[in-house]
Amino acid sequence: MSIVIKNLSYEHSDKTPLFHQVDLVLNKGEKANLIGANGTGKSTLLKLIATTSLPAIQLGGTAYYLPQINTNQITGQTIQEALQTDKKLQALHRILQGSVEEQDYVDLDDDWQIEENIAQALQYWQLEAKDLTLPMHQLSGGQQMRVYFASIHIHQPDILLLDEPTNHIDQATRQLLFDFLDQYRGTVLLVSHDIELLNRQSLTFEITTQGIQAYKGNYDFYKMQKQEELSSLQHRIDTLSKDLRQVKTDQQKLLQKQQKAVGQHKKAEQKGGLPKIVVNTLKNAAENSSAKSTEVQVEKQQKLQGELWELKDQLEQVKPFHLNFNSSNLHTNKVLFQVKEVNYQYESTADCIWSTPLNLEIRSGERLLIEGVNGSGKSTLLQLLAGKLRPTTGQVERLTPNIVYLDQFYALLDPHKTILEQAQAFNHNLLDEASLKNTLFQYGFRPESWAKPIMQLSGGECLHLTVCCLNLSLASIDVLLLDEPSNNLDIFGLESLYQALKTYQGTIVFVSHDMNLREAIHPNRVIEM
């Protein structure tokens, strides 16, 4: 076995439980996904496997852990430190200069080919041979990620633990990573929202607050199994509902029968055909029998009702949530934006962003992808279109008012408001309180969550609330301006977003490195910045 976890539980410092009694077995050479909603402990579990010596976790070999990397916060680390080769290289250089210190030979660990191995790894990951003492922050985000991948290549660990490895990388690097993992013979456990990567693994583990469920297939297989579970659960609910209706019908018939029997006893008593003692005996026997029958029926009904509520609660937790943006009513090919000789200069820079002013026309029905390297002004253009920035030169004409700008931080939401307060703030159609709360419920927000502050919501919850608020305030959305909207979403939030964008009828202008999002939107025009 490569990874064995038995009965592992974890709680935060404030004693709030994160996950409970996790069991996981991953054999040598197996490659598995670890999926789950935001906040269920995926990253925490990977870190525990990599960095702790808990008796509940057993590893069969050396492990390499690549956490989520914030490329904007890498400071001080050199390339050779990121490659985890600095000690070996320094020891090798001292030995070659004549050192006979025992510690140098211990640090080198007979790895006399370390420089050649580094060169081969850098070449595979398409990194130029650089001075390895250079600081990492001088590299782009994509180059930094390739350095970390090269480190895996160099060390060839038995176990790989990867947390969102496709963040910050371009399509070419992504394909290199896919090919590398396909050829890698060790064990892999990874967390990712990249559906193509998830579909290249042979096992899937889903983590919840209650533990881990294993699925013997890739992500698509997992979805198929979940759909079967959903169908089975729905069938059980339908069967129980039918049984409950029958019990209620039987109970009504029993009540009518009891009332009829009471009426007959009264008639017999009034006629005087039987001695009073006999009438009372019969009456008491009937009442006792009726009471017992009623008690049995009530218990049966309560049991069925309890089971039904429990199953419906399970269904709410496992069924996928479908989002919908209110589509545009505009006919196609209507001019929505005219960008004329536009340029923009930030206060911190000496020059405008673009060497040549922009001229651009966007029409209804278009699905427009904005591409370009970091710093080329993709997000700036979106903010100019949205009216969040005023151009330094030129002008932007917006010919429709129903424009929605969405970024990865869901800035439409006020982090200091509660869920209910946020919905009330967007209730431009003046729904009554009951209708407003029902709308929140339809978007997956139960009454117990309505007082929860926005700042405590996951990315997926922010997405759901944003779409809910937009649909509360706008009868139709003519234009969606999207700036990396899939960042910060778990796989379930991503699926909801992809489906919503596929079905949305309107104009989309977007920036995204997410290939699955691009496929969902299916752009018909691309602008290179």
N, C-alpha and C positions, 0 to 999 in steps of 0.2 A: 504494500500500500504506500502511496505517496503522501496523501493527506487523510488523516482520520481525526474527526472531531466527535466527541461523545458528551452529550448532556451539558453543553456550554450555554450559560446564561450571562447576560450583561446588563448593567444598569448605569445610568449617568451618576454624576457626583451628588445630585440632589435626590438620589434613590429612585428616580423614574426609570422603569424597566425599558430597555431597548429591544431585546429579543430574549426568548425563553426556551431553554432545553433544545438547543440546536444540535442535530446529529448530521454529519456529512462524511461520506467516504468517497475518495477519488483515487482510483488505481493508477499505477505507473503508466505514463504515456497518454492518459485520458485528458481531453480538453473540454472544459466546461464553462458555461456562462453562470454568473450569479446575478439574478435580476430581482427586482422588488421596487415597491413605491419609494419615493423620497422619504428619508427618515426612518427606514426599517433597519438600517445598520449594515448595508453592503460594504461601504468603505471601512467601517469600524471592524467588521469581521476580517477583511483582508489584512488590515493592520495588525490585528491580534494574532493571526496566523503567522505573520512575518516577524513580529517583534517581541512576542512574549514566549515564555516557557511554561505556560499553564499546563497542568497535567491532563486537561481535557483535550489538548491539541497535540497530536503526534505527527511529525514530518519524517518522511523516508528519503532524506537527501538534502542537498543545499537549495536554498530558496532565494530568489531575486524578487524584490518588491519594488514596483514602480507606482508610487502614489499619483494622485491627480496633481499635475504640475501647473502652477500659476506662473507663466513665463514672465510676467511683469514684476515678479517678486524675487527673482533669482539674483542675488547679489553676493559678491565675494568669492563664489565658487569658480575654480578654473576648469578648463576642459578635462585635464587629466584627473582632477578630483571627481568630476561628474562621471568619468569613465571608471572610477575606482581603481586606477592604475598608478596613482602618484607615488605610493610607497615603493612599489616594485620598480618603477622607472628610476626613482632616486637611488635605490639600492643598486640597480644594475649599473648606473653611471659611476657610482662610487667604486664598485668592484672593478669596472673597466679602467678606472684611474689608479688601481692598485690596492684598494681596501681589502683587508683580510678580517674585518670585524665579523664575528659570528652572526650578529643581528642582521647585517646586510644580507647574508646568505639565507637566513630564516625568512626575511621579508621577500626576497626574490622567489623563494620556494621552487627552485629549479625551473623557473619559467624563463629560460634563456631566449625564447622566441617572442617575448612580450611586444617588442617594437614591431615585428612583422605582423603579429596578430592584430595589433592596433591599426596598422596601415590597411590590412585586409578588411577589417570591420568598417573603417571610415570609407573605404572605397565602395563597399557593398551599399552603404547608406548614403552614397553620393555626397560625401563631405570632402571638401578639399583638405589636403594635408596642411594643417595649420600648426602654429606654435601652440603646443598643448598647455602652456602656462598662461595662455590668454584667458581673461575672465569670460564666463558664460554670458554675461549680460551684453556683451558685444555682438552676440549672435542673434538672429531673428528667432521668433518663437518656434517656427518649424525646424530650424537648424538645431535648436536646443533639444527638441524631442528626438531628432535623429542621433544626437550624441548619446542620449540615454538608451536608445535602441542599440547603438553600437556597443555599449557597455554589456548588454545581454549577450551580444554576439561574441564578445571577447571572453566572458566568464563561463558561458555554457552551463548555467545552473540546471539542477534536476527539476526544479519547480519554478514556474513563473506565476507571479501574482500581479496582475495588471489592472489599474484603476483608470478607466476612461483613456486608453492609450491613443485613440484617434483624435483627441482634442488638439487643436493648434496645428494640424498637419494638412498638407495639400493632397490632391488625389494621387500624385505620383508616389509620395511617401506612404500613403495609405496602402497602395498596392504592394509596395515593398514589404510593409508590415504583414499583410495578408500572406504573401509568398513565404516570408520567413517563418511565420507561425505554422503554415502548412507543412514545412520541411522539418520543423523543430520536433525532436523525438521525446522531449521531456513532458512533464505534466503542466497543464495550464488551467488556472482559474482566473477569470476576468470579469470585470464590471464594465459595461459599456451601454451607450444608447445608440450605437451604430448597428442598425439592423443587419446589414450585410456581414459585418464581423460576427454578430451573434449567430447568424445562419451558417457560419463556417465551422462552428464548434459542434461536438457530437453529444453533449449533455447539457442540461439546463437545470439549475437549482433556483427555486423561488423562495425568497426569505420573507417572512411576515413576523408579526409580533409573537405568533404562536410557535414558530419554528421554521423548519425548511422542508419543502416538498421537492423530490427529485423527479425529473422527466427525462426519459431516455431518448433524447433527440435534440435538434437545434431549436431556434426560436420559433420558426414556423410550426414545427411539431408541437412545441409547448402551446402555441395559440390554438392549434387544432384540438389538443387535449383539453384545454380550458373551455373551449366551445362545447365539447362533449360533456364535460362536467356541468356546464351551464344548462345544457339541454336536459340532462338527467335531473338536475335540481329543479328546473321548471316543471318537468313531468311529475316529480314528487309533490310539488306545490299544487299542481292541477288536480292530482289524485286526492290529496288531503282536503283540498277545497271542496271537491265533490263529496267526499265522505262526510265532511262537516255539514254540508247542506242537507245530506240524507239524515244525519243525526238530528238536526234541527226540525226536519219534516217529521221524523219519528216521534220526537218530543212533543210536537204540536198535536199529532194524532193521539198520543198517549193522554195528553191533557184533555182533549175532547172526549176520549173514552171515559176518563175519570169523572168528568162533569156529567156525562150521560148516566154513569153508574150511580152517582150521588142523587141525580134526579129520580131514577127508578126506585131507590131505597125510600126516598121521601114519599113517592106515590104509594108504595106498599105500606108504609107506616100510616099514611092518611086513610087508606082503605080499611086498615085493620084486619087484613086477611091473615096476618101472622102474629103470634105473640110478640110483645114488645122486646122481650129478652132475646128472641131469635133475630128480630130486625136489628137490634143493637150489635149482636154478635157478628152478623153478616156485614153490617156497616163498618165496624172496627176492623174486620179482616180485610175488607176492600180498601179502607183508608191506609192500613199498614202496607198492603201490597202495592198500592199506588205510590205511597211515599218512597218505598224501596225502589220501585221502578224509576221514579223521578230522579232519585239520588244517583242511580246508575247512569241514567241518561245525562245528567248534569256533569258527572265526573268524566264521562266519555267525551262530552263536548269540550270541557275545559282542557282535557289532555290533547285533543286534536287541535284546539285553538292555540295552545302553547307550542306544539310542534310546528304549526303553520307559521306562527310569528318568528320562530327560530330559523326556519328555512328561508323565509322572506328576508330576514336580516342577513343570512349567508349570501343570498342572491344579490343583495345590494352591494355587498363587499366584493364580489367576484365579477359581476357583469361589467363589461367595458362601457365607458361613458362616451356618448356621441355628442360632439359639439357642432353647432351650426352658426355661421355668421349670416346675418340678414342680408340677402343678396340685393344687388342693384337693380333698379327698374329702368336704367338708361338703355337706349338702343346702342348698338356697337358703332365704333368709328367716330364717336363724338369727341372733339378736342376737349381734354380735361386740364392739361397743363401746357403752358408755353414758357419755356425758359429762354430768355433773350440776353445774350452777351453777359452771362452771369459769372462772377468770380467771388471768392470769399477769402478774407484774411483774418486769421486769429490774432488776438492782441499779443500773444507770445512769439509770433513769427514776423520776420521782416518783409516777407513777400506773400502774395496771394497763393492759394493752394495749387491752382492750375496754371500752367504756362500759357494756355490759350483759353479765353472765356468760353463758357458752355452755351451752346444753342441746342435746344431739345424740344420736341413736341411729343406728348403722350396722349393717346386716344383711348376711349372706353373699350373694354374688352381685351386690352393688351395684358400680357403677363411678361413683365420686363425684369430681367436679371441684371444687376449691376455688379461687375467684376472688377478686380484690380488688386494690386499688392497693398500691404498695410501702409497707411499714410497717403493713399492716392485720392482720398476724399469721398469714398463711397457713402459713409454715414453722413458726412456733411451734406451731400446732395440730397439724401432722404430728408434731412432736417430742414433744408431749404424748401423742398417740395411741401413739407408739412407746415411751413410757416413758423417753425421753432427758431430759425435763424433768418436774419435779414441779409440779403446779398450786399457785399461791399460795392460791387459794380453790377449794372444790369438790373433786370427785374424778372420775377417769377409770377406769372398770372395763373391763378387757380380758378377754374370755371365751374366748380361744383363745391358745395359746402360740406358734403358728407364724406369727409376724408378722415381716415383713422390711421394713426401712427403707433406701431407696436414695436418695442425693443425687447431685449432679453431681460430687462429689469421690470417690465410692465409698469412703466412710469405713470400710466393713467390712474393707478391706485394710490391712495394716500396711506402710507404705512402706519399712521397713527389712528386711523379709523378702524372700527370693527367691521366684520363682514356685512352685518345688517346696515350699519351707518353708511357704508360705501354704496350699497344697493339703493338706499334711500336718496343719496346724493345724485344718483343717475336716473332716478325715477321721473324722467321728464314727461312720460305719458300719464303720470298721476294715477297709477294703479292704487287701489285701496290696500290697506295693510295686509289683509288676508291674501290677496292676489300676489302682492310683492313677495311675501314669505313663501308662497307656493312656487313662485318662479325660482327662488333660491333653492328650494328643495329639489326642483327639477334639474338644477345644475349640480346636484350632488352635495349640497350643504344642508345638513340636518339641523334641527332646532338647537341642539346642544353646542353647535359650532358658531352660531350667529354672533355671539359676544366675543369671539376670538379676534385679536388684533391682526391686521393685514401683515405686519412685520413677522408674525409667527407662521405664515403660510408657506408651504412648499412651492416650488416653481409650477407644478401642475395645478395646484389649487389657485395660484395667482392667475394662471391662464384661464381656468374655468370661470373665475370671478370676473375677469376682464371681459370675456365674451358675454357673460350674463349682463354686465353693466352696459356694454355697448348695445346689446339687443333691447335693453330696457329704455335706452335713450334715443336710439335711431331706428326708424322703421325700415330703412335700407342703408347699406354702406356702399358707396359708389367706388371708393378706392381704399385698398389696404396698402400701407407703406410699412414694410417689415424689415427690421434691422436685427439679424441673427436671432429670430424669435425662438429657435429650438434650443438655444443654450439654457442651461439650468433646469431642463425638464427631464424627468425620468422617462423610461421607455413607454409607460402607459400614457403620460402626458403627450409624448411625441406622437403616438398612434392617434390620439384624439385630434391633435393639431393637423396632422397629415390629412386625415379624413375630412376635417372641416374645410381645409383649403382646396381639396379635390372637388368638393361639392359647391363651393362658393361661386356664385355667378356675378362677376364684377371685374374690376381692374386691380392687378397686383403689381407693385413695384417692390423688389426685394433685394436684400444682400444676405447671402448665407453660404457657408462652406459645407453645409449639411447636404450630402448628395441625395439622401432620401427625401429631404424637403424639396430639393430641386425637382426630383422626379414627380413628387406629388403636385407641384405647381405647374410643371411642364411649360417652361417659358417659351414664348414664341419670338422674343427679341432679346438680345444680349448687348449691353453697353460695356465696353472696356474702358476703365478710367486710367 
